[in-house]
């Protein structure tokens, strides 16, 4: 059997008035996704376990078959694994975003405007991160002696504290969870009853963030961005802490090889820890300028070499965080036309073992990792809709792929990490 998973990150949403009270998935022209749903079946999966927030770290780990309650140690360590950051057993790893906050003497002063600093480019971000690291060393040499800062992709970087200080009681907030809201109250803090060590850790993070606001606003990169009408990366936001993670190898669990194409370090890190190969595809980004066709070509080529191939497309999520339902809809249509259509055509060449005993067979799974709402610009923990087609996948209910139709189906995976087993082995698959 050949298996493909297409993750349309954050594609699920609530009805939008401008779309006639339809969701972007319902309003988009998606004949190939609909075909998957109508020739196979659809349902929902709860990818956000109780006690967790609806983040891509938790939700993607879950839908790829790993129980976050067992394996999740934080978001940042997963991203660190992707870019090869060494992690010791006592190290604490953080995600650092270059963000745009409202500037002084403006009506937006004190607000979190953009978690991605206007989708800042890799080159611009790398220069700013380098300048930030140097400023930290000059301003706080003792505090930063055991810190390392490594740029990842676009606005994303990884900060590692190797001092041995513990951050177990520190509470941090993802910047994409406070869009257009005051950021000061979301600075790193401590849980009730936290230790003196946790208080020290939270204070350290706040100090680093305050130092970033001293050096970044006036940097030449930001001066050029303002001149071009772009948002400046005028602050560093630290969050998502955790310690070195361990995930079981996918081949040990399922006896299958795997590969992934994605523009996001977080997904790359999960894939690497699972023992999957990362498919390097030029032109792949997190936004609607993504080369969707290139991702499809890479997926199609990989199907011949691997048992399971995952194609992760970030654009719907990023557009939701911007509150841009028009581009979100366009990105969903691009995924359908340029990714799902060609991949489905390739999979069909492996035949149907129900009709031909010599056929290798195939299955295709399409789903978001979580809802991302254009109305709030935030993630939502509602169980996600999935559509699945291929060998031994049949339903008597013939409906187009959508949140409502999936919710109305009779297939609901209460523990999202069990979806992978269902995808690989339900019915007559995996024999």
C-alpha positions as CSV (number, residue, x, y, z in Angstrom):
1,X,0.0,0.0,0.0
2,X,1.0,3.6,-0.6
3,X,-0.2,6.3,1.8
4,X,-0.3,10.1,1.4
5,X,-1.4,12.6,4.0
6,X,-2.1,16.2,3.0
7,X,-2.3,18.7,5.9
8,X,-4.0,21.9,5.0
9,X,-2.8,23.7,8.1
10,X,-5.6,25.7,9.8
11,X,-8.0,25.3,6.9
12,X,-11.0,24.6,9.1
13,X,-12.9,27.7,10.2
14,X,-16.3,29.0,11.4
15,X,-18.9,30.4,9.0
16,X,-18.0,33.9,7.7
17,X,-20.7,36.5,7.0
18,X,-19.0,37.7,3.8
19,X,-19.1,34.2,2.5
20,X,-22.8,33.9,3.0
21,X,-22.3,32.3,6.4
22,X,-20.2,29.6,4.8
23,X,-16.7,28.6,5.9
24,X,-13.8,29.0,3.5
25,X,-13.8,25.2,3.0
26,X,-17.5,25.3,2.0
27,X,-17.1,28.4,-0.2
28,X,-13.9,27.3,-2.0
29,X,-14.1,25.4,-5.3
30,X,-12.5,22.0,-4.2
31,X,-13.6,19.3,-6.6
32,X,-10.7,17.0,-5.7
33,X,-11.2,17.2,-2.0
34,X,-14.9,16.6,-2.5
35,X,-14.2,13.6,-4.7
36,X,-12.0,12.1,-1.9
37,X,-14.8,12.7,0.6
38,X,-17.6,11.3,-1.7
39,X,-15.7,8.3,-3.0
40,X,-14.3,7.5,0.5
41,X,-15.6,8.9,3.8
42,X,-15.2,11.8,6.1
43,X,-15.2,12.3,9.9
44,X,-13.7,14.3,12.7
45,X,-10.6,13.8,14.9
46,X,-9.9,15.5,18.2
47,X,-6.3,16.5,17.7
48,X,-6.2,18.7,20.8
49,X,-6.2,16.5,23.9
50,X,-7.8,17.8,27.1
51,X,-5.4,20.0,29.0
52,X,-3.5,21.2,25.9
53,X,-3.8,24.3,23.7
54,X,-4.7,24.0,20.0
55,X,-1.2,24.5,18.7
56,X,0.4,22.9,15.6
57,X,3.0,21.2,17.9
58,X,0.3,19.3,19.8
59,X,-2.1,18.8,16.9
60,X,0.4,17.6,14.3
61,X,2.1,15.3,16.8
62,X,-1.3,13.9,17.5
63,X,-2.5,13.4,14.0
64,X,0.8,11.7,13.0
65,X,0.1,9.1,15.6
66,X,1.9,10.2,18.8
67,X,0.0,10.9,22.0
68,X,1.0,14.4,23.2
69,X,0.3,13.3,26.8
70,X,3.3,10.9,26.5
71,X,5.6,12.7,24.2
72,X,5.1,16.4,24.2
73,X,7.8,18.3,26.0
74,X,7.2,21.8,24.4
75,X,7.0,23.3,21.0
76,X,10.5,24.8,20.7
77,X,12.4,21.6,21.1
78,X,10.6,20.1,18.1
79,X,11.7,23.1,16.0
80,X,15.2,22.9,17.4
81,X,15.4,19.3,16.2
82,X,14.6,20.4,12.7
83,X,17.5,22.8,12.4
84,X,20.0,20.6,14.2
85,X,20.3,22.6,17.4
86,X,22.3,20.4,20.0
87,X,20.1,19.8,23.1
88,X,21.5,18.6,26.4
89,X,19.3,16.9,29.0
90,X,19.2,20.0,31.2
91,X,18.9,22.6,28.5
92,X,15.7,24.6,28.1
93,X,14.8,25.5,24.5
94,X,12.5,28.4,23.5
95,X,10.9,29.7,20.3
96,X,11.8,33.3,19.5
97,X,9.5,35.2,17.1
98,X,10.4,38.5,15.5
99,X,7.1,40.4,15.9
100,X,5.6,43.7,15.2
101,X,4.2,45.6,18.1
102,X,2.5,49.0,18.1
103,X,5.1,51.8,18.2
104,X,5.2,54.6,20.8
105,X,3.1,57.7,20.1
106,X,0.7,55.8,17.9
107,X,-2.8,54.6,18.5
108,X,-1.5,51.0,18.3
109,X,1.1,51.5,21.1
110,X,1.2,48.4,23.3
111,X,-0.6,46.1,20.9
112,X,0.6,42.9,19.3
113,X,0.1,43.7,15.6
114,X,1.8,40.8,13.8
115,X,3.3,37.5,15.1
116,X,5.4,37.2,11.9
117,X,6.7,40.8,11.5
118,X,4.9,41.1,8.2
119,X,6.1,37.7,6.9
120,X,9.7,38.9,7.1
121,X,12.2,37.3,4.8
122,X,14.9,34.8,5.8
123,X,17.7,37.2,5.0
124,X,16.2,40.2,6.9
125,X,15.4,38.0,9.9
126,X,18.8,36.4,10.0
127,X,20.5,39.9,10.1
128,X,18.2,41.1,12.9
129,X,18.7,37.9,14.9
130,X,22.5,38.4,14.6
131,X,22.2,42.0,15.8
132,X,20.0,41.0,18.7
133,X,22.5,38.3,19.9
134,X,25.3,40.9,19.8
135,X,23.2,43.4,21.7
136,X,22.4,40.9,24.4
137,X,26.1,40.0,24.9
138,X,27.0,43.7,25.2
139,X,24.2,44.6,27.6
140,X,24.0,41.5,29.7
141,X,27.2,39.4,29.3
142,X,26.7,37.4,32.5
143,X,23.0,36.7,31.9
144,X,23.6,35.6,28.2
145,X,26.9,33.7,28.7
146,X,25.1,30.4,28.5
147,X,22.5,31.4,25.9
148,X,22.6,30.5,22.2
149,X,20.4,32.0,19.5
150,X,19.9,30.4,16.1
151,X,17.8,31.6,13.3
152,X,15.4,29.2,11.6
153,X,13.0,30.3,8.9
154,X,11.5,33.8,8.4
155,X,10.4,35.2,11.7
156,X,11.2,32.0,13.7
157,X,14.4,31.4,15.7
158,X,15.5,29.1,18.6
159,X,16.9,30.2,21.9
160,X,18.7,27.7,24.2
161,X,19.5,28.3,27.8
162,X,22.3,26.0,28.9
163,X,22.8,27.5,32.3
164,X,20.9,24.8,34.2
165,X,18.2,27.2,35.3
166,X,14.8,25.5,35.3
167,X,11.7,27.1,33.7
168,X,9.2,24.4,34.7
169,X,6.9,27.0,36.4
170,X,7.2,29.7,33.8
171,X,4.1,30.5,31.7
172,X,4.6,31.9,28.2
173,X,2.1,33.0,25.6
174,X,2.2,32.4,21.8
175,X,2.2,35.8,20.1
176,X,-0.4,34.6,17.5
177,X,-2.8,34.1,20.4
178,X,-3.0,37.8,21.2
179,X,-3.4,39.6,17.8
180,X,-4.5,43.2,18.2
181,X,-4.4,42.9,21.9
182,X,-2.1,44.4,24.6
183,X,1.0,42.4,24.9
184,X,2.4,43.6,28.3
185,X,0.0,41.3,30.2
186,X,1.2,38.3,28.2
187,X,4.9,38.6,29.0
188,X,6.5,35.6,30.6
189,X,5.2,35.0,34.1
190,X,4.9,32.2,36.6
191,X,2.2,29.8,37.7
192,X,0.7,30.0,41.1
193,X,3.0,28.7,43.8
194,X,6.0,28.6,41.4
195,X,9.5,28.3,42.8
196,X,12.1,31.1,43.2
197,X,13.9,29.5,40.2
198,X,10.8,30.0,38.0
199,X,10.5,33.6,39.1
200,X,14.1,34.1,38.1
201,X,13.5,32.4,34.8
202,X,10.5,34.6,33.9
203,X,12.4,37.7,34.9
204,X,15.3,36.6,32.6
205,X,13.0,36.2,29.6
206,X,11.3,39.6,30.2
207,X,14.7,41.2,30.4
208,X,15.8,39.7,27.1
209,X,12.6,40.8,25.4
210,X,13.0,44.3,26.8
211,X,16.5,44.4,25.4
212,X,15.2,43.4,22.0
213,X,12.9,46.5,22.0
214,X,16.0,48.6,22.5
215,X,18.0,47.5,19.5
216,X,15.5,46.2,16.8
217,X,13.3,49.3,16.1
218,X,16.2,51.4,14.8
219,X,18.0,48.7,12.9
220,X,18.6,49.5,9.2
221,X,16.6,46.4,8.1
222,X,13.6,47.9,9.9
223,X,14.2,51.3,8.5
224,X,14.1,49.8,5.0
225,X,11.0,47.9,5.8
226,X,9.2,51.0,7.0
227,X,10.3,52.9,3.9
228,X,8.9,50.0,1.8
229,X,5.5,50.2,3.6
230,X,6.2,46.9,5.5
231,X,5.8,46.1,9.1
232,X,9.1,46.3,11.2
233,X,10.3,43.5,13.3
234,X,10.6,45.7,16.3
235,X,10.6,43.2,19.2
236,X,11.6,39.6,20.0
237,X,8.9,37.4,21.6
238,X,10.1,34.4,23.6
239,X,7.7,31.4,24.2
240,X,7.0,27.7,23.7
241,X,9.7,26.4,26.1
242,X,10.5,22.8,26.7
243,X,13.2,20.2,27.1
244,X,14.8,17.6,24.8
245,X,12.0,15.5,23.2
246,X,11.9,11.8,22.3
247,X,9.5,10.3,19.8
248,X,9.1,6.7,18.8
249,X,10.4,5.9,15.3
250,X,7.5,5.5,12.8
251,X,9.2,2.4,11.2
252,X,9.3,0.7,14.6
253,X,5.6,1.5,15.3
254,X,4.2,0.7,11.8
255,X,6.9,-1.0,9.8
256,X,6.7,1.7,7.1
257,X,9.0,4.3,5.8
258,X,8.0,8.0,5.6
259,X,8.9,11.4,4.2
260,X,7.5,15.0,4.5
261,X,7.5,18.2,2.6
262,X,6.9,21.4,4.7
263,X,8.1,25.0,5.0
264,X,7.8,24.9,8.8
265,X,10.6,23.9,11.1
266,X,8.1,22.5,13.7
267,X,6.8,19.9,11.2
268,X,10.3,19.1,10.0
269,X,11.4,18.5,13.6
270,X,8.5,16.1,14.3
271,X,9.3,14.3,11.0
272,X,13.0,14.0,11.9
273,X,12.3,12.7,15.4
274,X,9.9,10.1,13.8
275,X,12.7,9.0,11.5
276,X,11.1,10.4,8.3
277,X,13.1,12.1,5.6
278,X,12.7,15.8,4.9
279,X,12.0,16.6,1.3
280,X,13.8,19.8,0.4
281,X,11.6,21.6,-2.2
282,X,12.7,25.0,-3.5
283,X,10.0,27.6,-3.6
284,X,8.0,26.2,-0.6
285,X,7.0,28.9,1.8
286,X,4.5,29.4,4.6
287,X,2.4,31.9,2.7
288,X,0.2,32.1,-0.5
289,X,3.4,32.7,-2.6
290,X,4.1,29.0,-1.9
291,X,4.9,26.9,-4.9
292,X,2.1,24.4,-4.5
293,X,2.9,22.6,-7.7
294,X,6.4,22.0,-6.5
295,X,5.2,20.5,-3.3
296,X,2.9,18.2,-5.3
297,X,5.7,17.1,-7.6
298,X,8.0,16.3,-4.6
299,X,5.2,14.3,-3.0
300,X,4.5,12.4,-6.2
301,X,8.2,11.6,-6.7
302,X,8.5,10.5,-3.1
303,X,5.5,8.1,-3.3
304,X,7.6,5.8,-5.4
305,X,10.4,5.7,-2.7
306,X,8.5,5.7,0.5
307,X,5.5,4.0,2.0
308,X,4.0,7.2,3.6
309,X,4.4,10.7,2.3
310,X,3.1,13.8,4.1
311,X,2.6,17.1,2.3
312,X,2.1,19.9,4.8
313,X,0.9,23.3,3.5
314,X,1.0,26.2,5.9
315,X,-0.7,29.0,3.9
316,X,-4.3,28.7,5.2
317,X,-3.1,29.0,8.8
318,X,-1.0,32.1,8.1
319,X,-3.8,33.8,6.2
320,X,-6.2,33.0,9.1
321,X,-3.7,34.7,11.5
322,X,-3.9,37.8,9.3
323,X,-7.7,37.7,9.3
324,X,-7.5,37.4,5.5
325,X,-10.4,35.1,4.5
326,X,-10.1,35.9,0.8
327,X,-6.5,34.7,0.6
328,X,-7.3,31.8,2.9
329,X,-10.0,30.7,0.4
330,X,-7.6,31.1,-2.5
331,X,-5.0,29.0,-0.7
332,X,-7.5,26.2,-0.1
333,X,-8.4,26.2,-3.8
334,X,-4.7,26.1,-4.7
335,X,-4.2,23.1,-2.5
336,X,-7.1,21.4,-4.1
337,X,-6.1,22.1,-7.7
338,X,-2.3,22.0,-7.5
339,X,-1.7,19.4,-4.8
340,X,-4.7,17.1,-4.2
341,X,-5.6,16.7,-7.9
342,X,-2.2,15.6,-9.1
343,X,-1.4,13.5,-6.0
344,X,-4.8,11.7,-6.4
345,X,-4.1,11.0,-10.0
346,X,-0.7,9.5,-9.1
347,X,-2.1,7.3,-6.3
348,X,-4.7,5.8,-8.7
349,X,-1.9,4.3,-10.7
350,X,-1.3,1.9,-7.8
351,X,-4.7,0.3,-8.5
352,X,-7.5,-1.1,-6.4
353,X,-6.7,-4.4,-4.6
354,X,-10.4,-4.9,-4.1
355,X,-10.8,-5.3,-7.8
356,X,-7.3,-6.5,-8.8
357,X,-5.5,-8.8,-6.4
358,X,-2.2,-7.9,-8.0
359,X,-2.6,-4.1,-7.3
360,X,-0.5,-2.5,-4.6
361,X,-3.3,-0.2,-3.5
362,X,-3.3,3.3,-1.9
363,X,-5.0,5.6,0.6
364,X,-5.2,9.4,0.9
365,X,-6.0,11.4,4.0
366,X,-6.8,15.1,3.9
367,X,-7.2,17.3,7.0
368,X,-6.1,20.4,8.9
369,X,-4.2,20.0,12.1
370,X,-6.5,22.4,13.9
371,X,-9.1,25.1,13.2
372,X,-7.7,28.6,12.7
373,X,-10.4,31.3,12.8
374,X,-10.3,34.4,10.6
375,X,-12.7,36.1,13.0
376,X,-10.3,35.9,16.0
377,X,-7.0,35.2,14.1
378,X,-6.5,32.4,16.6
379,X,-6.4,28.6,16.8
380,X,-9.4,26.7,18.0
381,X,-9.6,23.2,19.5
382,X,-12.8,22.0,17.7
383,X,-12.2,18.4,16.3
384,X,-11.0,18.7,12.8
385,X,-12.7,17.4,9.7
386,X,-10.9,14.7,7.6
387,X,-11.6,13.0,4.3
388,X,-10.1,9.6,3.5
389,X,-10.2,7.6,0.3
390,X,-8.6,4.5,-1.2
391,X,-8.6,0.8,-0.8
392,X,-11.4,-0.6,1.5
393,X,-12.6,3.0,2.4
394,X,-16.4,3.3,1.7
395,X,-19.3,5.3,3.1
396,X,-23.0,5.3,2.3
397,X,-23.2,9.1,2.9
398,X,-22.1,11.1,-0.2
399,X,-21.4,14.7,0.8
400,X,-18.8,17.3,-0.2
401,X,-15.8,17.8,2.2
402,X,-16.6,20.4,4.9
403,X,-16.6,21.0,8.6
404,X,-20.4,20.5,8.8
405,X,-20.6,17.3,6.8
406,X,-17.7,15.8,8.7
407,X,-19.3,16.7,12.0
408,X,-22.6,15.1,10.8
409,X,-20.9,11.9,9.8
410,X,-20.8,8.7,11.9
411,X,-17.0,8.6,12.2
412,X,-15.4,10.5,15.1
413,X,-11.9,9.7,16.5
414,X,-12.0,10.8,20.1
415,X,-8.3,10.4,20.6
416,X,-6.6,12.0,17.6
417,X,-3.4,10.0,17.9
418,X,-5.4,6.9,17.0
419,X,-6.3,8.4,13.5
420,X,-3.0,7.2,12.1
421,X,-3.7,3.6,13.0
422,X,-7.2,3.9,11.5
423,X,-5.8,5.4,8.3
424,X,-3.1,2.7,7.9
425,X,-4.9,-0.4,8.9
426,X,-8.7,-0.1,9.1
427,X,-10.8,-2.3,6.8
428,X,-8.5,-4.5,4.7
429,X,-5.5,-2.1,4.6
430,X,-2.1,-3.1,6.0
431,X,-2.6,-6.8,5.4
